[in-house]
Amino acid sequence: MSGNNGSGKPKFAMYWAASCGGCEIAVLNIHEKILDVDANFEVVFWPVAMDAKYKDVEAMPDGSILLTLFNGAIRNSENKHMAEVLRKKSQILVAFGSCANEGCMPALANLSSKQDLYDTVYDTISTENPDGVRPQTKWEVPEGELEIPEFYPVVRTLDQVVPVDYYIPGCPPESHQIAAVIDLVIQVLQGKAELPPAGSVIGAGTSTVCDECERTRNIKHIKEFTRIQNIEVDPELCLLEQGILCSGPATRSGCNALCPQAGAPCIGCYGPADDALDFGARLMSAVASVIDSKDPEEIDRILDGIPDPAGSFYRFNLAGSLLRASKSAWFGNGK
Amino acid sequence: MTDTETFEPIIIGFTCNWCSYRAADLAGTARVKYAPNVRLIRLMCSGRLDPTFVLKALSGGADGVMITGCHPGECHYLEQNYKALRRYMLLKRTLAQLGIEPGRVKLVWASAAEGVHLAAEITKLVEEIRALGPLNWPTAGDGTFPGELGVEMNTHEEVAA
């Protein structure tokens, strides 16, 4: 495997598109393992950790970066441009973290039209904007023409824009999982291990969070949905059984069921389990099954306990879901 | 958009092996006429209906989905049709937030003897969806979206392949 032209060490890059920066923190959270990264790789591009310009990356030969961890969703034309550049320059492009994998929080904006999003931001009671100006992609000033990225109406995942080699899920990925992946890549470099098949999800399990959760599970009969602040949570019993909406049944394992073990429901940050095509559908299926009623009126009343179904079932996965976005995001408010 | 007059909705119909599938069969043998817009898929029970099936249909180009099952209390597997009812009710709430008109997904109970009833429900749904117009979900079709994105819309499966 090449990618080590220049300093002799293979090159490493990490980039953030539409993301919060938590993925970068998670990488630094591998503690002294970060020294192994430095010992085995030359870091050529990592905006949060070092100074490098886009034009520097654009000037690199194609395929010259061995490994790129790409976090963040594709919200605008700048994100898309960097996804395309890094795809070209990298031998291994990894969708790193929930945003790049499935949209995560930025993709919840896919429930609204671009116009509504702009109105929320640029037309609030505290905004001084009498002419109702909206962002322009091009603007003439005496010094020349200014350009800012185009804001897309629909947030996309990385693999909806460029082909991706591997997927590391999580919001953010757990540090022990990142460390294991880095160990694996170093072993591959030393010829001691093989890369997993292209397209694999790595740094995570294949089953569900329920499988890792140590809480006691019985047959569930839910008469009412509630939240952890409203009840005294039984420390041993399955949270869903207690009426707390828990995403464990649909969510990929790999985090050791951190949240449920701490008494908070799983919110689904590791994305869909191996065999789930649509995270929200899988979770809706599981949740609706355990509601204990045959009467439509009572079912309606119980479902009122889930005030925001789309936000609850697609909290991390809207861009990666089958429908990807709401009708108003796709078509605007006109349709 | 296709003219409402000439628009022929595509509807995916999920039927239960023990009731509605036989009702559709009965409608056929009795030569009861109904609109040809529905493509029936046989499940062993409406309780087999994963909401994924409905989303897959709508995202893949269907204009509407019909879910059918045995009347309450008459399920071949005791009470799985109630499970279908609960999934349907939850799915409808989520679809509403995604801007999909409630009329596009419908749950109908039909016993094996109700061929005429099922045929009438199918014809009714076809007309209701014809009035709503095409859904044209952007993930369907040839993979290009004519709107502002102006880019190809690969799916996860295509990338993996």
Interface residues (C-beta under 8 A of the other chain):
Chain A: K80 L111 K114 Y152 P153 V154 D159 Q160 V161 P163 V164 G199 A276 L277 D278 G280 A281 R282 M284 S285 V287 A288 S289 I291 S293 K294 P296 I299 D300 L303 I306 D308 P309 A310 G311 F313 Y314 G320 S321 L322 L323 R324 A325 S326 K327 S328 W330 F331
Chain B: D50 P51 T52 V54 L55 K56 L58 S59 P72 E79 Y82 K83 L85 R86 R87 M89 L90 L91 R93 T94 Q97 L98 G99 I100 W137 P138 T139 F145 G147 E148 L149 V151 M153 N154 T155 H156 V159 A160
